[in-house]
Amino acid sequence: MITRAGFVALIGEPNAGKSTLTNQMVGAKVSIVTHKVQTTRARIRGVAIEGDAQIVLVDTPGLFKPRRRLDRAMVAAAWSGASDADIVVLLIEAHRGITEGVDAILQNLGDVVGKRPVALAINKIDRVEAPRLLALTKEMNEKFPFTETFLISAEKGHGVKALRTWLAGTLPESPWLYPEDQIADLPLRMIAAEMTREKLTLRLHQELPYQLTVETESWEERDDGSARIDQIIYVVRDGHKGIVLGNKGETIKAISKAAREELEEFLGRRIHLFMQVKVREKWLDEAERYSEMGLDFKDGNG
């Protein structure tokens, strides 16, 4: 039997729907989805099986104009995800069309991918009429020689099967890269930290999602099959600590409960989750914090 396997990098602007598409293709939640831009910090890999092919999805951080060190490291991670992949899928939003950001990506794309296949996936197609979609498809293909174009709704699943089938047939012949039952190659400690960060982002809205990070400090397996997980939430100011804790600790309790429930569902067992909030003014400039997120601190220079 001939098997195929390889890496597919999903690239695009922040909020284009890369994480939603990863989760839809894998059939499980491996990538954090929030309404906040720049939520995906590390290159999360989801593993999807289609027939005899194993599709390893690299969900890169959104490509945008970087301002801070963390931004620069995220953008470098995104481009390096694209340059390492067997196939690249550029995701754009139907209703936003060719933005300045999409134009900037198109200018770099040829240099990064070389001769490898690049597919265009126009997402959120339910938001525009057919004539506009056709015009956008034509204009994008005039700007770049895409191997294939797909019209999809990552959220509703429309067109995703066709994309997955094409990817499966286009990947190189290769033994599978991961065990059959594995859906992500992030360490569980990092997945747990990302789940908590998602809950913080959703709960705190505009206030400080980019000013905090979460680390899983320890993970202890217990004899009864449950696990104790200790996490630290780093913030840059005392005032932020108060916001995360909330009145009488209500906010952190709600966040902890939501994160624990999702972890229990994901892992299929009981979890005892403990969180502390610590102020570290300089965490955005500490190499160790970056490696915890799977980013390269050096890439933040520039």
VORO-259959 format. One line per 10 residues: number of its first residue (from 0); for each residue x, y, z of N, C-alpha, C. Coordinates in pm, whole numbers, plus 50000, padded with zeros to 5 digits. Example, Ala and Ser with C-alpha at 12.3 -4.5 7.8 and 13.67 -1.06 7.14 Angstrom:
BEGIN
0 = 51319,49431,50780,51230,49550,50780,51320,49670,50780 | 51285,49775,50708,51367,49894,50714,51290,50003,50787
***
This chain:
BEGIN
0 = 50084,49880,50000,50000,50000,50000,50088,50126,50000 | 50055,50219,49913,50131,50344,49909,50069,50442,50009 | 50153,50490,50098,50102,50592,50191,50168,50726,50159 | 50098,50832,50194,50153,50966,50174,50152,51039,50308 | 50248,51130,50323,50251,51210,50446,50334,51334,50421 | 50305,51439,50495,50385,51560,50481,50323,51676,50556 | 50393,51788,50549,50353,51907,50624,50281,52007,50534 | 50170,52058,50583,50093,52159,50511,50089,52284,50598 | 50148,52393,50548,50147,52518,50627,50027,52603,50587 | 49950,52642,50688,49838,52734,50665,49888,52874,50697
10 = 49890,52961,50597,49936,53097,50624,49827,53197,50588 | 49841,53317,50641,49742,53420,50613,49749,53529,50717 | 49663,53628,50702,49659,53736,50800,49598,53685,50931 | 49619,53759,51041,49553,53720,51165,49401,53715,51144 | 49338,53616,51209,49191,53602,51204,49136,53554,51070 | 49222,53508,50979,49171,53461,50849,49097,53328,50863 | 49117,53259,50977,49047,53133,51000,49137,53010,50998 | 49269,53032,51015,49363,52920,51008,49339,52818,51119 | 49318,52868,51240,49297,52777,51353,49165,52700,51337 | 49061,52770,51294,48931,52705,51273,48944,52596,51168
20 = 49019,52624,51061,49038,52525,50955,49118,52405,51006 | 49222,52431,51085,49300,52321,51144,49209,52230,51223 | 49129,52290,51311,49040,52210,51395,48936,52133,51312 | 48885,52196,51207,48785,52132,51120,48846,52013,51045 | 48971,52030,51000,49038,51922,50925,49075,51804,51015 | 49117,51837,51138,49161,51733,51230,49040,51665,51295 | 48933,51744,51308,48814,51689,51374,48822,51696,51525 | 48913,51778,51576,48924,51798,51720,48986,51934,51743 | 48972,51983,51865,49023,52117,51891,49169,52110,51932 | 49259,52139,51838,49401,52141,51874,49455,52283,51867
30 = 49382,52370,51801,49430,52506,51785,49333,52602,51851 | 49387,52699,51918,49303,52793,51991,49230,52885,51897 | 49102,52900,51918,49023,52989,51835,48958,53096,51923 | 48994,53221,51902,48924,53329,51971,48902,53440,51870 | 48827,53538,51912,48800,53651,51822,48916,53750,51824 | 49017,53722,51902,49133,53811,51912,49230,53781,51798 | 49291,53883,51743,49395,53855,51644,49522,53812,51719 | 49611,53750,51645,49741,53708,51699,49727,53613,51817 | 49628,53525,51813,49612,53432,51925,49711,53317,51914 | 49737,53272,51792,49826,53157,51773,49970,53205,51783
40 = 50038,53164,51886,50177,53209,51904,50274,53104,51854 | 50250,52980,51884,50342,52876,51840,50286,52811,51714 | 50373,52742,51641,50324,52671,51522,50261,52540,51565 | 50134,52542,51586,50065,52423,51636,50043,52327,51520 | 50072,52202,51540,50052,52104,51435,49936,52014,51471 | 49841,52007,51381,49733,51911,51394,49756,51802,51291 | 49712,51681,51321,49734,51569,51229,49598,51518,51180 | 49576,51525,51048,49450,51479,50990,49479,51357,50903 | 49389,51260,50908,49403,51139,50826,49299,51146,50715 | 49343,51125,50592,49251,51121,50478,49292,51002,50391
50 = 49212,50894,50398,49249,50773,50323,49383,50719,50369 | 49476,50705,50275,49610,50652,50309,49710,50764,50336 | 49659,50886,50349,49751,50999,50369,49738,51058,50509 | 49852,51101,50559,49854,51171,50688,49897,51316,50662 | 49805,51406,50692,49828,51548,50664,49865,51617,50796 | 49988,51666,50803,50032,51734,50925,50016,51885,50902 | 49923,51945,50974,49889,52086,50953,49970,52175,51044 | 50041,52267,50984,50118,52364,51062,50036,52493,51063 | 49976,52521,51176,49892,52641,51188,49981,52755,51235 | 50025,52838,51143,50123,52941,51176,50055,53063,51237
60 = 50130,53142,51314,50075,53270,51359,50041,53357,51238 | 49945,53445,51251,49906,53532,51141,50020,53624,51099 | 50025,53654,50971,50130,53742,50920,50080,53887,50922 | 50153,53970,50992,50112,54110,51007,50237,54194,51023 | 50221,54325,51030,50339,54411,51047,50382,54408,51193 | 50500,54353,51220,50539,54338,51360,50587,54470,51422 | 50548,54489,51548,50593,54610,51618,50684,54575,51736 | 50650,54467,51807,50729,54434,51927,50809,54308,51902 | 50895,54277,51997,50980,54158,51985,50895,54032,51968 | 50790,54019,52048,50705,53900,52039,50641,53893,51900
70 = 50598,54007,51847,50540,54011,51712,50640,53960,51609 | 50763,54008,51619,50865,53971,51519,50894,53821,51525 | 50899,53766,51647,50924,53622,51661,50809,53542,51602 | 50684,53593,51618,50568,53523,51564,50568,53523,51411 | 50602,53638,51352,50605,53648,51206,50716,53559,51148 | 50831,53559,51215,50941,53472,51170,50898,53325,51176 | 50825,53288,51280,50777,53149,51294,50680,53115,51181 | 50597,53211,51143,50500,53187,51036,50571,53161,50903 | 50666,53248,50869,50737,53230,50741,50822,53105,50743 | 50879,53071,50858,50962,52951,50859,50874,52827,50849
80 = 50750,52835,50903,50655,52725,50885,50625,52704,50739 | 50610,52813,50665,50581,52804,50521,50700,52749,50445 | 50821,52790,50484,50939,52748,50408,50975,52602,50434 | 50927,52545,50545,50958,52404,50578,50854,52307,50524 | 50740,52357,50475,50627,52269,50443,50638,52208,50303 | 50565,52098,50283,50556,52035,50150,50455,52109,50063 | 50349,52157,50125,50244,52232,50055,50208,52353,50141 | 50179,52464,50076,50136,52584,50150,49993,52616,50108 | 49911,52650,50207,49774,52696,50178,49762,52840,50228 | 49734,52931,50137,49712,53071,50177,49563,53091,50198
90 = 49529,53134,50318,49389,53155,50354,49359,53305,50351 | 49255,53344,50277,49211,53484,50282,49061,53488,50311 | 49014,53602,50356,48871,53615,50390,48795,53674,50271 | 48688,53605,50232,48610,53644,50114,48561,53789,50122 | 48510,53826,50240,48448,53959,50250,48550,54071,50260 | 48674,54036,50294,48777,54141,50304,48860,54152,50176 | 48862,54044,50099,48930,54049,49969,49080,54067,49981 | 49135,54141,49884,49282,54159,49880,49319,54283,49961 | 49353,54260,50084,49390,54371,50173,49538,54403,50152 | 49581,54507,50218,49724,54544,50214,49809,54428,50268
100 = 49757,54362,50373,49828,54248,50432,49841,54132,50337 | 49733,54101,50264,49735,53991,50167,49835,54024,50056 | 49833,54148,50009,49928,54192,49907,50073,54171,49952 | 50100,54207,50078,50236,54193,50133,50277,54045,50137 | 50183,53958,50173,50213,53814,50176,50245,53764,50034 | 50164,53807,49937,50184,53763,49798,50322,53804,49746 | 50369,53919,49789,50501,53966,49743,50614,53876,49794 | 50597,53820,49916,50702,53735,49974,50688,53588,49936 | 50567,53550,49898,50533,53409,49887,50622,53332,49791 | 50642,53386,49671,50722,53316,49570,50862,53283,49619
110 = 50926,53379,49686,51062,53358,49737,51066,53249,49843 | 50962,53244,49925,50962,53149,50038,50931,53007,49992 | 50835,52991,49901,50790,52855,49867,50864,52792,49750 | 50927,52872,49667,50997,52814,49552,50901,52743,49459 | 50930,52615,49430,50847,52542,49332,50740,52455,49399 | 50726,52465,49530,50627,52379,49595,50484,52424,49569 | 50388,52331,49572,50250,52369,49543,50192,52465,49648 | 50122,52565,49599,50054,52660,49689,49906,52665,49650 | 49821,52634,49745,49677,52641,49718,49621,52769,49780 | 49518,52822,49717,49447,52938,49772,49317,52887,49832
120 = 49290,52923,49957,49161,52889,50018,49092,53020,50055 | 48981,53047,49987,48904,53168,50019,48799,53127,50123 | 48813,53182,50240,48731,53142,50356,48614,53238,50378 | 48517,53193,50456,48400,53275,50493,48319,53314,50368 | 48304,53214,50279,48237,53240,50151,48088,53271,50169 | 48033,53233,50286,47891,53260,50310,47864,53410,50330 | 47971,53489,50339,47951,53633,50364,47942,53717,50236 | 47966,53656,50120,47960,53736,49996,47883,53664,49886 | 47840,53740,49788,47765,53685,49674,47862,53620,49574 | 47807,53527,49494,47888,53450,49398,47970,53536,49300
130 = 47912,53642,49240,47992,53720,49144,48117,53780,49207 | 48105,53822,49333,48220,53882,49401,48328,53775,49428 | 48282,53656,49461,48374,53545,49484,48452,53511,49358 | 48383,53506,49247,48448,53473,49119,48551,53579,49082 | 48513,53705,49103,48606,53816,49071,48731,53808,49159 | 48710,53776,49287,48823,53766,49381,48915,53649,49342 | 48854,53537,49307,48931,53418,49265,49018,53453,49144 | 48958,53520,49047,49029,53556,48924,49146,53652,48955 | 49116,53754,49036,49219,53855,49067,49336,53794,49144 | 49305,53707,49240,49412,53643,49319,49500,53554,49230
140 = 49436,53481,49138,49512,53391,49051,49593,53467,48946 | 49554,53590,48920,49635,53674,48831,49760,53725,48904 | 49747,53739,49035,49859,53792,49114,49962,53684,49149 | 49916,53557,49156,50007,53449,49195,49960,53318,49130 | 50056,53235,49081,50017,53110,49014,49978,52999,49112 | 49862,53010,49171,49818,52906,49266,49794,52774,49193 | 49833,52665,49261,49814,52532,49202,49666,52497,49195 | 49592,52541,49296,49450,52507,49307,49381,52613,49393 | 49253,52636,49368,49178,52732,49451,49057,52662,49512 | 49034,52686,49641,48920,52627,49711,48836,52736,49775
150 = 48705,52722,49763,48612,52815,49827,48554,52742,49948 | 48580,52795,50066,48545,52720,50187,48477,52806,50293 | 48413,52737,50387,48375,52800,50513,48433,52710,50620 | 48545,52753,50679,48614,52669,50778,48523,52642,50897 | 48442,52740,50932,48355,52726,51049,48245,52623,51024 | 48182,52632,50907,48069,52541,50878,48113,52412,50811 | 48238,52409,50766,48289,52286,50705,48271,52278,50554 | 48206,52378,50492,48185,52374,50346,48319,52376,50273 | 48334,52286,50177,48455,52287,50093,48578,52229,50158 | 48570,52196,50287,48689,52148,50359,48728,52007,50314
160 = 48626,51925,50287,48653,51787,50241,48729,51788,50109 | 48688,51877,50016,48757,51885,49886,48903,51927,49904 | 48926,52021,49995,49063,52066,50022,49145,51952,50082 | 49084,51881,50176,49156,51771,50242,49190,51660,50143 | 49096,51630,50055,49119,51525,49954,49233,51565,49860 | 49234,51692,49820,49340,51740,49731,49476,51734,49800 | 49480,51779,49925,49606,51775,50001,49657,51631,50012 | 49565,51540,50043,49603,51399,50061,49665,51343,49933 | 49612,51382,49817,49663,51330,49691,49789,51401,49642 | 49816,51519,49698,49929,51600,49650,50055,51581,49736
170 = 50037,51534,49858,50153,51513,49947,50247,51407,49890 | 50375,51415,49926,50469,51314,49874,50444,51175,49932 | 50484,51072,49856,50477,50935,49909,50575,50926,50026 | 50526,50872,50136,50609,50868,50257,50539,50782,50361 | 50617,50718,50449,50553,50654,50564,50488,50763,50651 | 50391,50725,50730,50328,50823,50820,50430,50875,50922 | 50413,51000,50959,50511,51066,51045,50475,51056,51194 | 50349,51025,51222,50302,51019,51361,50220,50893,51380 | 50209,50846,51506,50120,50732,51532,49977,50766,51488 | 49902,50663,51454,49769,50682,51396,49674,50761,51487
180 = 49689,50743,51618,49592,50806,51709,49637,50943,51760 | 49745,50994,51706,49795,51123,51756,49737,51238,51673 | 49683,51340,51741,49622,51449,51664,49701,51580,51672 | 49803,51585,51757,49883,51708,51764,50021,51675,51818 | 50123,51750,51776,50256,51717,51826,50304,51817,51931 | 50214,51903,51977,50252,51990,52089,50256,51907,52216 | 50353,51930,52302,50350,51860,52430,50222,51895,52505 | 50171,51799,52581,50046,51822,52656,50057,51942,52749 | 50177,51964,52805,50195,52079,52895,50164,52210,52821 | 50207,52214,52693,50186,52336,52616,50039,52349,52575
190 = 49978,52237,52539,49835,52241,52504,49754,52291,52625 | 49789,52242,52744,49718,52284,52866,49736,52434,52888 | 49857,52484,52867,49883,52628,52884,49805,52709,52782 | 49798,52659,52657,49725,52730,52552,49575,52735,52583 | 49523,52626,52638,49379,52624,52672,49348,52729,52777 | 49435,52741,52877,49414,52843,52980,49427,52982,52920 | 49523,52998,52830,49541,53131,52769,49418,53169,52686 | 49358,53071,52621,49235,53099,52545,49126,53149,52639 | 49110,53082,52753,49005,53122,52848,49032,53264,52901 | 49158,53294,52927,49194,53429,52972,49160,53532,52865
200 = 49194,53499,52741,49169,53591,52630,49021,53619,52615 | 48941,53514,52622,48796,53531,52606,48736,53610,52722 | 48787,53584,52840,48729,53644,52960,48770,53791,52978 | 48895,53821,52943,48948,53955,52972,48927,54053,52857 | 48881,54002,52743,48852,54088,52627,48966,54185,52597 | 48935,54312,52587,49035,54408,52537,49148,54432,52635 | 49130,54393,52760,49218,54450,52861,49365,54415,52850 | 49399,54287,52847,49543,54261,52843,49586,54128,52784 | 49516,54074,52686,49557,53941,52639,49699,53932,52586 | 49750,54042,52528,49886,54032,52471,49993,54058,52576
210 = 49950,54096,52695,50046,54129,52800,50066,54011,52896 | 50006,53897,52864,50022,53787,52959,50061,53659,52886 | 50116,53565,52963,50147,53434,52907,50122,53331,53016 | 50102,53208,52975,50072,53100,53070,50176,52991,53053 | 50226,52939,53164,50317,52825,53157,50268,52715,53249 | 50280,52592,53204,50249,52477,53288,50377,52443,53365 | 50374,52468,53493,50496,52453,53573,50521,52307,53609 | 50415,52236,53646,50435,52094,53677,50310,52014,53639 | 50334,51886,53613,50228,51795,53570,50254,51665,53644 | 50165,51631,53733,50189,51513,53817,50078,51410,53791
220 = 50119,51293,53745,50022,51185,53722,49989,51119,53857 | 49862,51094,53880,49822,51035,54008,49780,50888,53990 | 49785,50815,54100,49754,50671,54094,49611,50644,54049 | 49519,50736,54079,49379,50711,54043,49349,50747,53897 | 49455,50778,53819,49435,50807,53677,49415,50955,53647 | 49399,51034,53753,49384,51179,53732,49523,51244,53725 | 49525,51373,53699,49653,51444,53696,49639,51578,53766 | 49746,51619,53835,49748,51752,53896,49836,51841,53807 | 49779,51953,53765,49853,52045,53678,49864,52180,53749 | 49988,52229,53760,50010,52361,53819,50053,52458,53711
230 = 49987,52571,53704,50019,52670,53601,50048,52807,53662 | 50134,52882,53592,50162,53020,53633,50117,53111,53520 | 50043,53214,53557,50005,53318,53460,50096,53437,53488 | 50179,53472,53388,50268,53587,53404,50204,53712,53346 | 50201,53818,53425,50153,53947,53376,50264,54050,53396 | 50253,54166,53330,50363,54263,53338,50343,54368,53448 | 50221,54380,53502,50199,54482,53604,50111,54431,53718 | 50128,54493,53833,50043,54461,53949,49895,54479,53918 | 49865,54588,53848,49725,54617,53813,49664,54504,53731 | 49746,54444,53643,49697,54334,53560,49666,54212,53647
240 = 49748,54194,53751,49726,54079,53840,49586,54088,53902 | 49552,54210,53944,49418,54233,54003,49307,54201,53906 | 49326,54237,53779,49223,54212,53677,49207,54060,53656 | 49320,53990,53650,49314,53845,53627,49248,53774,53745 | 49281,53818,53867,49222,53755,53986,49073,53788,53997 | 49040,53915,53969,48900,53957,53978,48856,53979,54123 | 48736,54029,54140,48682,54058,54273,48671,53929,54354 | 48738,53924,54468,48740,53805,54556,48784,53679,54481 | 48869,53698,54378,48921,53582,54305,48822,53518,54209 | 48711,53588,54182,48605,53527,54099,48650,53502,53955
250 = 48727,53597,53898,48766,53581,53757,48858,53460,53740 | 48959,53449,53824,49054,53337,53810,48983,53204,53836 | 48884,53204,53927,48808,53081,53954,48731,53037,53830 | 48666,53134,53764,48586,53102,53645,48677,53053,53532 | 48794,53118,53518,48889,53080,53413,48942,52939,53440 | 48976,52913,53565,49031,52784,53605,48929,52672,53581 | 48804,52700,53613,48696,52600,53595,48678,52570,53445 | 48673,52675,53364,48653,52656,53219,48769,52579,53157 | 48893,52615,53197,49012,52548,53143,49015,52402,53189 | 48982,52379,53316,48983,52241,53368,48881,52153,53295
260 = 48762,52207,53274,48657,52128,53207,48699,52091,53064 | 48761,52188,52995,48802,52160,52857,48917,52059,52854 | 49009,52072,52949,49120,51976,52957,49068,51835,52987 | 48970,51826,53076,48915,51695,53111,48850,51630,52989 | 48780,51713,52912,48716,51661,52790,48822,51617,52689 | 48926,51698,52673,49032,51671,52577,49109,51543,52615 | 49138,51528,52744,49220,51416,52789,49138,51294,52831 | 49008,51316,52851,48920,51205,52889,48945,51154,53030 | 48985,51243,53121,49003,51202,53261,48997,51321,53355 | 49000,51295,53483,48990,51403,53581,49120,51482,53591
270 = 49104,51613,53606,49221,51701,53617,49202,51791,53739 | 49309,51805,53816,49311,51902,53927,49401,52016,53882 | 49340,52131,53859,49416,52242,53800,49436,52353,53902 | 49560,52394,53920,49593,52501,54015,49666,52614,53942 | 49623,52737,53967,49683,52852,53897,49735,52956,53996 | 49848,53014,53959,49899,53131,54035,49920,53244,53934 | 49903,53366,53981,49931,53481,53894,50056,53550,53948 | 50156,53568,53863,50280,53633,53905,50310,53753,53816 | 50363,53857,53878,50403,53975,53801,50548,53957,53758 | 50572,53965,53629,50708,53964,53575,50713,54072,53471
280 = 50762,54187,53509,50756,54304,53421,50822,54280,53287 | 50926,54197,53286,51007,54185,53166,50984,54054,53090 | 50872,53985,53115,50860,53853,53052,50867,53860,52899 | 50825,53973,52840,50830,53986,52694,50974,53991,52641 | 51071,54010,52733,51212,54016,52692,51292,53898,52746 | 51226,53791,52787,51298,53677,52844,51296,53559,52747 | 51415,53511,52713,51427,53402,52614,51348,53278,52657 | 51349,53249,52787,51284,53127,52837,51133,53126,52808 | 51071,53244,52821,50926,53253,52795,50897,53217,52649 | 50985,53259,52559,50964,53233,52416,50976,53084,52386
290 = 51078,53020,52445,51095,52878,52415,50977,52797,52471 | 50916,52844,52582,50795,52779,52634,50681,52787,52533 | 50679,52892,52450,50573,52909,52350,50611,52848,52216 | 50731,52788,52210,50773,52728,52083,50822,52831,51983 | 50860,52950,52030,50911,53053,51941,51061,53072,51963 | 51127,53131,51867,51271,53157,51879,51291,53301,51923 | 51351,53318,52039,51374,53452,52096,51456,53538,52000 | 51554,53475,51934,51644,53550,51843,51566,53610,51725 | 51456,53541,51686,51377,53592,51575,51307,53723,51607 | 51306,53758,51735,51242,53884,51775,51331,54004,51752
300 = 51458,53981,51719,51547,54095,51690,51508,54158,51559 | 51540,54283,51545,51512,54345,51415,51451,54480,51433
***
